[in-house]
């Protein structure tokens, strides 16, 4: 059998060359990242005076708190997030059940929830042929302090960050939800 020269590799068992599978760790990458983080931190805080807040940031926080309190009283749920997902083609609503009796319509399979935009456009729950509607539904009892979710389709990326929507479930309507 003819042996070939494989350069710097050492012959292993059976005469075959043995190469290391490990790559050297990138030492410089963490140094560059740490330098960028340290250099951007003080510069960003030096521009704004200490303790300064803008009224624009305070108003949306107050509006969000009012919507959350209204939702908790109306449906017995706390909406945790309204986020774009799947590269903007889906809208993910996550909520926590606080009162099982009030939250029953939200988990009812017979009621079809939809999102209504401020322009009147309606976005329905996304459905997969094999899985069915991409939403949490009631299987037995409703568990308190558990997160549930609903995925709505967003064709053509119609809704964007900052869009205002209303969640409609049967007769219930939760307004002024902001897409994060």
C-alpha atoms as an extended CHARMM CRD file, in Angstrom:
* protein
*
       180  EXT
         1         1  UNK       CA              0.0000000000        0.0000000000        0.0000000000  PROA      1               0.0000000000
         2         2  UNK       CA              1.2890000000        3.3950000000       -0.9470000000  PROA      2               0.0000000000
         3         3  UNK       CA              1.4880000000        6.0630000000        1.7580000000  PROA      3               0.0000000000
         4         4  UNK       CA              0.8470000000        9.6790000000        0.9190000000  PROA      4               0.0000000000
         5         5  UNK       CA              2.4180000000       12.6870000000        2.5050000000  PROA      5               0.0000000000
         6         6  UNK       CA             -0.2630000000       14.7110000000        4.3380000000  PROA      6               0.0000000000
         7         7  UNK       CA              1.8970000000       17.5750000000        5.4540000000  PROA      7               0.0000000000
         8         8  UNK       CA              1.6950000000       18.4320000000        9.1440000000  PROA      8               0.0000000000
         9         9  UNK       CA             -0.7960000000       15.7330000000       10.1230000000  PROA      9               0.0000000000
        10        10  UNK       CA              0.5220000000       12.8370000000       12.1570000000  PROA      10              0.0000000000
        11        11  UNK       CA             -0.2900000000        9.2810000000       11.1350000000  PROA      11              0.0000000000
        12        12  UNK       CA             -2.8550000000        7.6700000000       13.3840000000  PROA      12              0.0000000000
        13        13  UNK       CA             -3.9260000000        4.0590000000       13.8140000000  PROA      13              0.0000000000
        14        14  UNK       CA             -3.8200000000        2.1790000000       10.5420000000  PROA      14              0.0000000000
        15        15  UNK       CA             -1.6100000000        4.7770000000        8.8930000000  PROA      15              0.0000000000
        16        16  UNK       CA             -4.4250000000        7.2590000000        8.2600000000  PROA      16              0.0000000000
        17        17  UNK       CA             -3.7760000000       10.9010000000        9.0960000000  PROA      17              0.0000000000
        18        18  UNK       CA             -5.3300000000       12.3160000000       12.2680000000  PROA      18              0.0000000000
        19        19  UNK       CA             -6.5340000000       15.9070000000       12.2100000000  PROA      19              0.0000000000
        20        20  UNK       CA             -7.8080000000       17.9070000000       15.0920000000  PROA      20              0.0000000000
        21        21  UNK       CA            -11.5320000000       18.6820000000       14.9620000000  PROA      21              0.0000000000
        22        22  UNK       CA            -11.2170000000       21.6700000000       17.2310000000  PROA      22              0.0000000000
        23        23  UNK       CA            -10.8250000000       25.1410000000       15.9070000000  PROA      23              0.0000000000
        24        24  UNK       CA             -8.8230000000       27.7000000000       17.8220000000  PROA      24              0.0000000000
        25        25  UNK       CA            -11.0090000000       29.9330000000       19.9870000000  PROA      25              0.0000000000
        26        26  UNK       CA            -11.4050000000       33.4900000000       18.6750000000  PROA      26              0.0000000000
        27        27  UNK       CA             -9.6350000000       35.4360000000       21.3830000000  PROA      27              0.0000000000
        28        28  UNK       CA             -9.9230000000       38.8430000000       19.7830000000  PROA      28              0.0000000000
        29        29  UNK       CA            -13.7240000000       38.7780000000       19.2970000000  PROA      29              0.0000000000
        30        30  UNK       CA            -14.5700000000       39.1300000000       22.9810000000  PROA      30              0.0000000000
        31        31  UNK       CA            -11.9680000000       41.8790000000       23.4110000000  PROA      31              0.0000000000
        32        32  UNK       CA            -13.5260000000       43.9060000000       20.5800000000  PROA      32              0.0000000000
        33        33  UNK       CA            -17.0480000000       43.3390000000       21.9400000000  PROA      33              0.0000000000
        34        34  UNK       CA            -16.0360000000       44.3930000000       25.4540000000  PROA      34              0.0000000000
        35        35  UNK       CA            -14.2950000000       47.5040000000       24.1040000000  PROA      35              0.0000000000
        36        36  UNK       CA            -17.3840000000       48.5300000000       22.1320000000  PROA      36              0.0000000000
        37        37  UNK       CA            -19.6870000000       48.0150000000       25.1060000000  PROA      37              0.0000000000
        38        38  UNK       CA            -17.4630000000       49.9870000000       27.4510000000  PROA      38              0.0000000000
        39        39  UNK       CA            -16.9400000000       52.8300000000       24.9960000000  PROA      39              0.0000000000
        40        40  UNK       CA            -20.6560000000       53.2390000000       24.0940000000  PROA      40              0.0000000000
        41        41  UNK       CA            -21.9760000000       53.1510000000       27.6950000000  PROA      41              0.0000000000
        42        42  UNK       CA            -20.6330000000       56.4530000000       29.1340000000  PROA      42              0.0000000000
        43        43  UNK       CA            -21.0780000000       58.3600000000       25.8470000000  PROA      43              0.0000000000
        44        44  UNK       CA            -24.7950000000       57.5710000000       25.7090000000  PROA      44              0.0000000000
        45        45  UNK       CA            -25.3830000000       58.5750000000       29.3090000000  PROA      45              0.0000000000
        46        46  UNK       CA            -23.3670000000       61.8110000000       28.9980000000  PROA      46              0.0000000000
        47        47  UNK       CA            -25.8350000000       63.2590000000       26.4440000000  PROA      47              0.0000000000
        48        48  UNK       CA            -28.8640000000       63.1640000000       28.7470000000  PROA      48              0.0000000000
        49        49  UNK       CA            -28.8730000000       64.8610000000       32.1400000000  PROA      49              0.0000000000
        50        50  UNK       CA            -29.3360000000       62.6370000000       35.1640000000  PROA      50              0.0000000000
        51        51  UNK       CA            -32.9700000000       61.9850000000       36.0910000000  PROA      51              0.0000000000
        52        52  UNK       CA            -34.3740000000       63.5600000000       32.9010000000  PROA      52              0.0000000000
        53        53  UNK       CA            -37.4570000000       61.9230000000       31.4220000000  PROA      53              0.0000000000
        54        54  UNK       CA            -39.4760000000       62.8830000000       28.3770000000  PROA      54              0.0000000000
        55        55  UNK       CA            -43.2100000000       63.3650000000       28.4310000000  PROA      55              0.0000000000
        56        56  UNK       CA            -43.5340000000       61.2330000000       25.2640000000  PROA      56              0.0000000000
        57        57  UNK       CA            -42.2490000000       58.1830000000       27.1290000000  PROA      57              0.0000000000
        58        58  UNK       CA            -44.5200000000       58.7680000000       30.1280000000  PROA      58              0.0000000000
        59        59  UNK       CA            -47.7370000000       59.0470000000       28.1090000000  PROA      59              0.0000000000
        60        60  UNK       CA            -47.5400000000       55.6370000000       26.3770000000  PROA      60              0.0000000000
        61        61  UNK       CA            -46.7000000000       53.9800000000       29.7020000000  PROA      61              0.0000000000
        62        62  UNK       CA            -49.8160000000       55.4900000000       31.3060000000  PROA      62              0.0000000000
        63        63  UNK       CA            -51.9700000000       54.4920000000       28.3310000000  PROA      63              0.0000000000
        64        64  UNK       CA            -50.5980000000       50.9550000000       28.4440000000  PROA      64              0.0000000000
        65        65  UNK       CA            -51.3380000000       50.6940000000       32.1580000000  PROA      65              0.0000000000
        66        66  UNK       CA            -54.9400000000       51.8600000000       31.5830000000  PROA      66              0.0000000000
        67        67  UNK       CA            -55.4380000000       49.2850000000       28.8030000000  PROA      67              0.0000000000
        68        68  UNK       CA            -53.9780000000       46.5450000000       31.0120000000  PROA      68              0.0000000000
        69        69  UNK       CA            -56.2810000000       47.4100000000       33.9140000000  PROA      69              0.0000000000
        70        70  UNK       CA            -59.3350000000       47.5190000000       31.6220000000  PROA      70              0.0000000000
        71        71  UNK       CA            -58.3970000000       44.1430000000       30.1120000000  PROA      71              0.0000000000
        72        72  UNK       CA            -57.9700000000       42.5440000000       33.5220000000  PROA      72              0.0000000000
        73        73  UNK       CA            -61.4070000000       43.7360000000       34.6110000000  PROA      73              0.0000000000
        74        74  UNK       CA            -63.1340000000       42.9090000000       31.3190000000  PROA      74              0.0000000000
        75        75  UNK       CA            -61.6540000000       39.5220000000       30.3610000000  PROA      75              0.0000000000
        76        76  UNK       CA            -59.7460000000       38.3760000000       33.4290000000  PROA      76              0.0000000000
        77        77  UNK       CA            -56.4370000000       38.2370000000       31.5400000000  PROA      77              0.0000000000
        78        78  UNK       CA            -53.2490000000       40.2730000000       31.5520000000  PROA      78              0.0000000000
        79        79  UNK       CA            -51.8640000000       40.8290000000       28.0440000000  PROA      79              0.0000000000
        80        80  UNK       CA            -48.1370000000       40.3770000000       28.3590000000  PROA      80              0.0000000000
        81        81  UNK       CA            -47.0060000000       41.0540000000       24.7880000000  PROA      81              0.0000000000
        82        82  UNK       CA            -48.2350000000       41.8960000000       21.2940000000  PROA      82              0.0000000000
        83        83  UNK       CA            -45.2250000000       41.1580000000       19.1090000000  PROA      83              0.0000000000
        84        84  UNK       CA            -44.3620000000       40.6290000000       15.4810000000  PROA      84              0.0000000000
        85        85  UNK       CA            -42.9180000000       37.1970000000       14.7680000000  PROA      85              0.0000000000
        86        86  UNK       CA            -42.0370000000       35.0110000000       11.7710000000  PROA      86              0.0000000000
        87        87  UNK       CA            -40.1630000000       37.8760000000       10.0790000000  PROA      87              0.0000000000
        88        88  UNK       CA            -43.2090000000       40.1380000000       10.4730000000  PROA      88              0.0000000000
        89        89  UNK       CA            -45.7120000000       37.8000000000        8.7990000000  PROA      89              0.0000000000
        90        90  UNK       CA            -47.3170000000       36.7440000000       12.1050000000  PROA      90              0.0000000000
        91        91  UNK       CA            -48.5050000000       38.6290000000       15.1610000000  PROA      91              0.0000000000
        92        92  UNK       CA            -48.0520000000       36.8830000000       18.5010000000  PROA      92              0.0000000000
        93        93  UNK       CA            -50.3010000000       37.8020000000       21.4370000000  PROA      93              0.0000000000
        94        94  UNK       CA            -49.3300000000       36.3570000000       24.8160000000  PROA      94              0.0000000000
        95        95  UNK       CA            -51.5810000000       36.6450000000       27.8320000000  PROA      95              0.0000000000
        96        96  UNK       CA            -51.8210000000       35.3330000000       31.3940000000  PROA      96              0.0000000000
        97        97  UNK       CA            -55.1320000000       34.1340000000       32.8250000000  PROA      97              0.0000000000
        98        98  UNK       CA            -56.0480000000       35.8250000000       36.1150000000  PROA      98              0.0000000000
        99        99  UNK       CA            -59.7560000000       34.9130000000       36.3540000000  PROA      99              0.0000000000
       100       100  UNK       CA            -60.8260000000       31.6010000000       34.7750000000  PROA      100             0.0000000000
       101       101  UNK       CA            -64.5490000000       32.4530000000       34.5800000000  PROA      101             0.0000000000
       102       102  UNK       CA            -63.9690000000       35.7230000000       32.7220000000  PROA      102             0.0000000000
       103       103  UNK       CA            -61.2820000000       34.2330000000       30.4520000000  PROA      103             0.0000000000
       104       104  UNK       CA            -63.4810000000       31.3410000000       29.2480000000  PROA      104             0.0000000000
       105       105  UNK       CA            -64.6180000000       33.1260000000       26.0240000000  PROA      105             0.0000000000
       106       106  UNK       CA            -60.9860000000       33.7570000000       25.0970000000  PROA      106             0.0000000000
       107       107  UNK       CA            -60.2230000000       30.0290000000       25.2000000000  PROA      107             0.0000000000
       108       108  UNK       CA            -63.5030000000       28.8960000000       23.6070000000  PROA      108             0.0000000000
       109       109  UNK       CA            -62.8460000000       27.0290000000       20.3380000000  PROA      109             0.0000000000
       110       110  UNK       CA            -66.1860000000       28.0620000000       18.8260000000  PROA      110             0.0000000000
       111       111  UNK       CA            -65.4460000000       31.7940000000       19.0320000000  PROA      111             0.0000000000
       112       112  UNK       CA            -63.0580000000       33.0720000000       16.3830000000  PROA      112             0.0000000000
       113       113  UNK       CA            -60.9140000000       35.9620000000       17.6340000000  PROA      113             0.0000000000
       114       114  UNK       CA            -59.5610000000       38.5480000000       15.2040000000  PROA      114             0.0000000000
       115       115  UNK       CA            -57.4950000000       41.7040000000       15.2720000000  PROA      115             0.0000000000
       116       116  UNK       CA            -58.9640000000       44.9230000000       13.9580000000  PROA      116             0.0000000000
       117       117  UNK       CA            -56.6840000000       47.6750000000       12.7600000000  PROA      117             0.0000000000
       118       118  UNK       CA            -57.4970000000       51.3640000000       13.2040000000  PROA      118             0.0000000000
       119       119  UNK       CA            -58.2780000000       51.4640000000        9.4570000000  PROA      119             0.0000000000
       120       120  UNK       CA            -60.8390000000       48.6560000000        9.8220000000  PROA      120             0.0000000000
       121       121  UNK       CA            -58.7410000000       45.7800000000        8.4310000000  PROA      121             0.0000000000
       122       122  UNK       CA            -59.3510000000       42.4080000000       10.1150000000  PROA      122             0.0000000000
       123       123  UNK       CA            -56.6270000000       39.8330000000       10.6810000000  PROA      123             0.0000000000
       124       124  UNK       CA            -57.6930000000       36.3170000000       11.6360000000  PROA      124             0.0000000000
       125       125  UNK       CA            -56.0300000000       33.5140000000       13.5230000000  PROA      125             0.0000000000
       126       126  UNK       CA            -53.4910000000       31.6710000000       11.4140000000  PROA      126             0.0000000000
       127       127  UNK       CA            -54.3760000000       28.0380000000       10.7220000000  PROA      127             0.0000000000
       128       128  UNK       CA            -52.1950000000       25.1410000000        9.6870000000  PROA      128             0.0000000000
       129       129  UNK       CA            -53.7090000000       22.2380000000        7.7140000000  PROA      129             0.0000000000
       130       130  UNK       CA            -52.3460000000       19.5970000000       10.0860000000  PROA      130             0.0000000000
       131       131  UNK       CA            -52.3390000000       21.4690000000       13.3920000000  PROA      131             0.0000000000
       132       132  UNK       CA            -55.3990000000       23.6830000000       13.0400000000  PROA      132             0.0000000000
       133       133  UNK       CA            -55.7580000000       27.1980000000       14.4620000000  PROA      133             0.0000000000
       134       134  UNK       CA            -52.5570000000       28.4350000000       16.0590000000  PROA      134             0.0000000000
       135       135  UNK       CA            -54.0500000000       29.4490000000       19.3840000000  PROA      135             0.0000000000
       136       136  UNK       CA            -54.4110000000       28.0730000000       22.8500000000  PROA      136             0.0000000000
       137       137  UNK       CA            -57.8020000000       26.5420000000       23.5060000000  PROA      137             0.0000000000
       138       138  UNK       CA            -59.5450000000       24.9590000000       26.4220000000  PROA      138             0.0000000000
       139       139  UNK       CA            -58.6710000000       21.3740000000       27.2180000000  PROA      139             0.0000000000
       140       140  UNK       CA            -60.4060000000       20.6790000000       30.5110000000  PROA      140             0.0000000000
       141       141  UNK       CA            -59.9300000000       23.3210000000       33.1650000000  PROA      141             0.0000000000
       142       142  UNK       CA            -58.3990000000       26.7370000000       32.6540000000  PROA      142             0.0000000000
       143       143  UNK       CA            -55.2210000000       27.0970000000       34.6920000000  PROA      143             0.0000000000
       144       144  UNK       CA            -54.5780000000       30.3290000000       36.5400000000  PROA      144             0.0000000000
       145       145  UNK       CA            -51.2080000000       32.0910000000       36.2560000000  PROA      145             0.0000000000
       146       146  UNK       CA            -50.3830000000       30.3010000000       33.0360000000  PROA      146             0.0000000000
       147       147  UNK       CA            -49.3470000000       31.9730000000       29.7840000000  PROA      147             0.0000000000
       148       148  UNK       CA            -51.4420000000       31.3250000000       26.6790000000  PROA      148             0.0000000000
       149       149  UNK       CA            -50.9070000000       32.5740000000       23.1330000000  PROA      149             0.0000000000
       150       150  UNK       CA            -52.6390000000       33.3390000000       19.8440000000  PROA      150             0.0000000000
       151       151  UNK       CA            -50.8910000000       33.7010000000       16.4750000000  PROA      151             0.0000000000
       152       152  UNK       CA            -52.5470000000       35.9760000000       13.9360000000  PROA      152             0.0000000000
       153       153  UNK       CA            -51.6090000000       36.1310000000       10.2810000000  PROA      153             0.0000000000
       154       154  UNK       CA            -50.1050000000       39.4160000000        9.0650000000  PROA      154             0.0000000000
       155       155  UNK       CA            -50.1620000000       39.0850000000        5.2700000000  PROA      155             0.0000000000
       156       156  UNK       CA            -47.8300000000       41.4390000000        3.4770000000  PROA      156             0.0000000000
       157       157  UNK       CA            -46.5290000000       42.6730000000        6.8290000000  PROA      157             0.0000000000
       158       158  UNK       CA            -49.5460000000       44.9570000000        7.0940000000  PROA      158             0.0000000000
       159       159  UNK       CA            -49.0210000000       45.7160000000       10.7850000000  PROA      159             0.0000000000
       160       160  UNK       CA            -45.7120000000       47.1850000000       11.8780000000  PROA      160             0.0000000000
       161       161  UNK       CA            -44.0580000000       48.2000000000       15.1500000000  PROA      161             0.0000000000
       162       162  UNK       CA            -46.1660000000       50.8420000000       16.8590000000  PROA      162             0.0000000000
       163       163  UNK       CA            -49.4420000000       49.9440000000       15.0960000000  PROA      163             0.0000000000
       164       164  UNK       CA            -52.5960000000       50.1830000000       17.2110000000  PROA      164             0.0000000000
       165       165  UNK       CA            -54.9620000000       47.2020000000       17.0900000000  PROA      165             0.0000000000
       166       166  UNK       CA            -58.0610000000       45.9370000000       18.8760000000  PROA      166             0.0000000000
       167       167  UNK       CA            -58.5370000000       42.2820000000       19.8690000000  PROA      167             0.0000000000
       168       168  UNK       CA            -62.1330000000       41.1570000000       19.2700000000  PROA      168             0.0000000000
       169       169  UNK       CA            -63.4570000000       37.9120000000       20.7530000000  PROA      169             0.0000000000
       170       170  UNK       CA            -67.1960000000       37.4190000000       20.4490000000  PROA      170             0.0000000000
       171       171  UNK       CA            -68.7950000000       40.4230000000       22.1570000000  PROA      171             0.0000000000
       172       172  UNK       CA            -65.5920000000       41.4290000000       23.9890000000  PROA      172             0.0000000000
       173       173  UNK       CA            -63.2530000000       44.0220000000       22.5010000000  PROA      173             0.0000000000
       174       174  UNK       CA            -59.8650000000       45.0790000000       23.8650000000  PROA      174             0.0000000000
       175       175  UNK       CA            -58.7280000000       48.3090000000       22.2500000000  PROA      175             0.0000000000
       176       176  UNK       CA            -55.4780000000       50.2850000000       22.0610000000  PROA      176             0.0000000000
       177       177  UNK       CA            -53.0490000000       47.3760000000       21.9550000000  PROA      177             0.0000000000
       178       178  UNK       CA            -49.6920000000       48.4990000000       20.5800000000  PROA      178             0.0000000000
       179       179  UNK       CA            -47.5550000000       46.1680000000       18.4570000000  PROA      179             0.0000000000
       180       180  UNK       CA            -44.0380000000       45.8960000000       19.8960000000  PROA      180             0.0000000000
